Amino acid sequence: MNADRSVAYFSMEIAVDPAMPTYSGGLGILAGDTVRAAADLKVPMVAVTLLHRKGYFYQALDASGWQTEAPVDWVVEDFLQELEPRVTVTVSGRPVQLRAWRYAVQGVKGFSVPVLFLDADLPENTPEDRTLTHWLYGGDLTYRLSQEVVLGFGGVRMLRALGHETLERFHMNEGHASLLTLELLDERLRQAGRDTATPEDVDAVRHLCVFTTHTPVPAGHDRFPCELANTVVGHRALAELADACQFEEQLNLTYLALNLSHYVNGVAKRHGEVSQHLFASYVIDSITNGVHAGTWVCPPMAGVFDRHVPGWREESYSLRYALGIPPEELWAAHEQAKRALIEQVNRETNAGLDRDFCTIGFARRATAYKRPQLVFSDPERLRAIAAAVGPVQFVFAGKAHPRDQEGKQAIQRIFQMDAALRPAVRVAYLPNYDMTLGRRMVAGCDLWLNTPRPPMEASGTSGMKAAMNGVPSLSILDGWWLEGCIEGVTGWAIGQDGRSGAPVDDAKDAGSLYDKLEKVVLPMYYKDRGAFLEIMRHAVALNGSFFNTHRMLQQYVVKAYFD
């Protein structure tokens, strides 16, 4: 393995292959897109994550729409190369051996970025410890913290065992990996032959580290009771940085990362502002997320880009030239993508969707603050709009966390709306949302819907993927859409500006959503296809050309990696 990689990128989940269930959703997809962009741009990087032998979970919906979960079965050896080194970490006083599996992400010009998947399923470990890298976001607090020991301590040790001695930066994609800072500190003390850290030691570790926070929700930051932390992580390690680790008598991994990083960023301009308010004593910048164009543009649209925007895979910014694509070619490519989506939905759900209906997509993690049911707040009005202006159909997808009963109930209610709204409105809920289904949806829908409760949307990337395929958004002004929305040019806004500070009113937001559908979007779609196509072209040219991981990673390189 090449030993001169400059950036180590740590993430609890990384999506590198649709057939590998090593991710749950947005965080893992972003990590995978980041690695793919690094390979395209020849940024020297090595990524570290966990193997997740049982995946996040396989989702099934019963006849009533209730979600059930099952382990994901996949053959690790079919995708990954086992590496020889073994390293040991201490978890709750026990030695746990780890190995790594390697996946090589190839860039458009052949440059390779290795992704290391840490695995505790070894015969040398106890039956309990062998499962530590099985489940993504599974188990109790002890299991979660044990996984973070494996990722943070084990990840650094594995990198060293593989010869990566001169890494310039360690990028923590969310706080799950922040224990790596303690391992870096301990490395420095061992090299100096000392037991106690000095301020200079802390500054040296801080210079090596970069931290990206992804959630403005306080509950989204990992915290563990100090007694549990002392048991799982070890008292000595935590004692080195007691002030940095603890907050309100807890091990707070976000504060650990904040205290030991020389650069900290949120993932959209608004999210950076919210995070700065949440963590007022720290300097928090923002780098808005992006998506990897070569991954998310569907084949029919990619063919159009190849003809009219040559080089778009190597330089995503060149998508700005999409304004010169003939509208009829853009629409023909979209119709191919839409046909493929409708055929899949009908085959899998028997929903009877119609290719001529305006098709609206919504695919997010099913949880309360994303408000997936907002569009169904007033079924009678929705039915009346469809009957008067033009029929509409919805394609939903997304998993609820196994312990999120409210999220599961939301899925069930959406699932059951189909029978209540027919014939002018049709609804399909596709199970087991993954990269493959996501690609099909963001390209095949006519309109992308997003309705989070502001300011809880850190960034969001599904609408960026839709824009890459010429699909405009109808979304709440929060996250990335505050930057991407040019009303009536790249799409449409729902409700008031997310920065206004006014209380969120679900009823008002639903009314705004209905007004836009009734008075603007559906009339344009059915009666002024030329105007709709102009918005599609601008979605690609303005949003697709900017909200991509090539631009995003270049900002990390300048601001955080090689400053």
Sequence and secondary structure as in RCSB ss.txt:
>XXXX:A:sequence
MNADRSVAYFSMEIAVDPAMPTYSGGLGILAGDTVRAAADLKVPMVAVTLLHRKGYFYQALDASGWQTEAPVDWV
VEDFLQELEPRVTVTVSGRPVQLRAWRYAVQGVKGFSVPVLFLDADLPENTPEDRTLTHWLYGGDLTYRLSQEVV
LGFGGVRMLRALGHETLERFHMNEGHASLLTLELLDERLRQAGRDTATPEDVDAVRHLCVFTTHTPVPAGHDRFP
CELANTVVGHRALAELADACQFEEQLNLTYLALNLSHYVNGVAKRHGEVSQHLFASYVIDSITNGVHAGTWVCPP
MAGVFDRHVPGWREESYSLRYALGIPPEELWAAHEQAKRALIEQVNRETNAGLDRDFCTIGFARRATAYKRPQLV
FSDPERLRAIAAAVGPVQFVFAGKAHPRDQEGKQAIQRIFQMDAALRPAVRVAYLPNYDMTLGRRMVAGCDLWLN
TPRPPMEASGTSGMKAAMNGVPSLSILDGWWLEGCIEGVTGWAIGQDGRSGAPVDDAKDAGSLYDKLEKVVLPMY
YKDRGAFLEIMRHAVALNGSFFNTHRMLQQYVVKAYFD
>XXXX:A:secstr
      EEEE S     TTS    SHHHHHHHHHHHHHHHHT  EEEEEE  TT S EEEE TT  EEEE     
GGGT EE S  EEEEETTEEEEEEEEEEEEE TTS EEEEEEEE   TTS HHHHTTTT TT S HHHHHHHHHI
IIIIHHHHHHHTT     EEEEESGGGTTHHHHHHHHHHHHHT SS  HHHHHHHHHHEEEE     GGGS EEE
HHHHHHHT HHHHHTTHHHHBSSSEEEHHHHHHHT SEEEESSHHHHHHHHHHTTTS  EE    B HHHHS HH
HHHHHHHHSTTTTT GGGGGGGGGS HHHHHHHHHHHHHHHHHHHHHHH     TTSEEEEEE    GGG TTGG
GSSHHHHHHHHHHH  EEEEEE    TT HHHHHHHHHHHHHHHHHTTTEEEEEESS  HHHHHHHHHH SEEEE
   TT      HHHHHHHTT  EEEES TTHHHH  BTTTEEEESS TTS     HHHHHHHHHHHIIIIIHHHH
HH HHHHHHHHHHIIIIIITTSBHHHHHHHHIIIII  
